[in-house]
Amino acid sequence: MGSRKSLVRQVQERLGSMTAFGRSKHADKQENRQQGLGCVPDRDKLYSFSATKNYLAAAVRFARWTQAAHHCRNIDEAQQYAGEYLRMREAENYSAWTVRLDAAALAKLYQCRTTELDAPLPVRHRSDVTEHRNSETILGHYSEAKNADLAALCRSCGLRRSEAAALRADDVTRRPDGTVLVRVRSGKGGKARTVTALNDTPARLAEKAAAEGRTRVIEHIPSRAPIHAYRAEFAQALYDREARDASALSVKEQYRCRGERRGMVYDRQAMAVVSRQLGHGQNGDAESKRLDVVTSYIR
């Protein structure tokens, strides 16, 4: 008889069979919509390398726990303990984001919804988020002076880490009127977009890179660089430039917040501009549904 596969190996093989790197998540959503399944990706697909890495780590932790706590030898047998595991993780004071990541990983592993895991998930609050939301909070671990070009670039056009790392000198265009356009070849979900920079920083850095014989605008991005904070500063500056007096707008032109920010009102049109520039949505409905994400970037 062959040896039984370990729980960890079972997890690795199951999640590994779901990888669809290079496949368009956006195309799958469109195909599902045409088939009347709604604008959702296939549940048995993992499109992102980073998501696969995070889900695998979370699922392996769960597998090892079930083996130690309940002597499980089969990954399907372990499913009944998913709720207990999530409640334990919350009781051990792991953040709401961590517990929800665990739940998402287990839901992917067992091809179900997180609501089917027999554990109420903790609520995430913006006030609990601190890491990388403010560029001043981690200066002890990161020198902005040594990475001035990176900081200026991200504040100018709000690129994600991977987008800034991939930016080439020939992706930046300076128009005759002085406007600087930054082409993102492959953003989140593999979607391309063009960002209108707030100033001429990208053009100056692209010209500098070309003069030095470099292809990439930024050669190295430190792991502790507060890219998300720079992205938020870009979003805030862009919204401030585009926003009208929200109190003078019609109800349809206003975006009214709920939850923790209940009572706050934004200019919906300006938020849509920010959403597009950040790369949240590239078409109609998808874009409108992401306006709530913009509120996490602006005051």
Residue pairs with C-beta under 8 A, 6 or more apart in sequence:
4 73
5 13
7 63
7 64
7 66
7 67
7 72
7 73
7 74
7 75
7 78
8 60
8 63
8 64
10 63
10 74
10 75
11 56
11 59
11 60
11 63
11 75
11 109
12 56
12 60
14 75
14 109
15 46
15 52
15 55
15 56
15 59
15 108
15 109
18 44
18 45
18 46
18 52
18 108
19 45
19 46
19 52
20 42
20 45
20 46
20 47
21 47
21 48
21 49
21 52
23 45
23 47
24 189
24 190
25 41
25 45
25 47
25 189
25 190
26 189
26 190
26 191
26 282
28 41
28 42
28 45
29 39
29 40
29 41
30 39
32 38
32 39
32 40
32 41
32 42
33 39
39 285
39 286
41 47
43 108
43 111
44 111
46 52
46 55
46 108
47 189
54 101
54 105
55 104
55 105
55 108
55 109
56 105
58 101
58 102
58 104
58 105
58 106
59 105
59 106
59 108
59 109
61 102
62 78
62 82
62 85
62 102
62 105
62 106
63 72
63 75
63 78
65 85
66 72
66 78
66 81
66 85
67 73
67 78
69 81
70 78
70 81
72 78
72 81
75 109
79 110
82 106
82 110
82 117
82 118
82 119
83 117
83 118
83 119
84 119
85 102
85 106
86 99
86 102
86 103
86 106
86 117
86 119
86 121
87 119
89 98
89 99
89 102
90 99
90 122
94 102
95 128
96 121
96 122
96 123
96 124
96 125
96 128
97 124
99 121
99 122
100 114
100 121
100 122
100 124
103 114
103 117
103 119
103 121
104 114
106 114
106 117
107 113
107 114
107 116
107 117
114 121
125 260
126 260
126 261
126 296
127 260
130 137
131 137
131 138
132 138
132 226
132 227
132 228
132 229
133 226
133 228
133 229
133 232
134 226
134 229
135 144
135 151
135 226
135 229
135 230
135 233
137 226
137 229
138 224
138 226
141 224
142 222
142 224
142 225
142 226
144 151
147 221
147 222
147 225
149 205
149 208
149 217
149 218
150 164
150 218
150 221
150 225
151 225
151 230
152 201
152 205
153 159
153 164
153 167
153 201
153 202
153 205
153 217
153 218
154 164
154 227
154 230
154 231
154 234
155 198
155 201
155 230
155 233
155 234
155 237
156 197
156 198
156 199
156 201
156 202
156 234
157 182
157 195
157 197
157 198
157 201
157 202
157 234
157 277
158 195
158 230
158 231
158 234
158 235
158 238
158 277
158 278
159 167
159 182
159 184
159 195
159 227
159 231
160 187
160 188
160 227
160 231
160 279
161 221
161 225
161 227
163 184
163 187
163 279
164 217
164 218
164 221
164 227
165 216
165 218
165 221
166 185
166 186
166 216
167 182
167 184
167 202
167 216
167 217
167 218
168 215
168 216
168 217
169 206
169 207
169 209
169 210
169 214
169 215
169 216
169 217
170 206
171 182
171 183
171 184
171 185
171 206
171 217
172 180
172 181
172 182
172 183
172 202
172 203
172 205
172 206
172 217
173 180
173 181
173 183
173 203
174 180
174 200
174 203
175 181
178 200
179 196
179 197
180 196
180 197
180 199
180 200
180 201
180 202
180 203
181 194
181 195
181 196
181 197
182 194
182 195
182 196
182 197
182 202
183 192
183 194
184 192
184 193
184 194
184 195
184 279
185 192
186 192
187 193
187 279
188 279
191 279
191 282
193 276
193 279
193 282
195 277
195 279
196 277
197 203
198 234
198 237
198 238
198 241
202 217
205 217
205 218
206 217
209 215
209 216
209 217
221 227
231 278
231 297
232 296
232 297
232 298
234 277
235 274
235 277
235 278
235 294
235 297
235 298
236 297
236 298
236 299
238 273
238 274
238 277
239 266
239 267
239 270
239 271
239 273
239 274
239 294
239 298
242 267
242 269
242 270
242 273
242 274
243 266
243 267
243 270
244 267
244 269
244 270
246 254
246 265
246 266
246 267
247 265
249 267
249 268
252 268
253 267
253 268
253 269
254 265
254 266
254 267
254 268
255 265
255 266
255 267
255 268
255 271
255 291
255 295
256 264
256 265
257 263
257 264
257 265
257 266
257 295
261 295
264 295
266 294
266 295
266 298
268 291
271 291
271 294
271 295
272 287
272 288
272 291
274 294
274 297
274 298
275 281
275 287
275 290
275 291
275 293
275 294
276 282
276 287
278 294
278 297
280 287
280 290
280 293
280 294
281 287
281 288
281 289
281 290
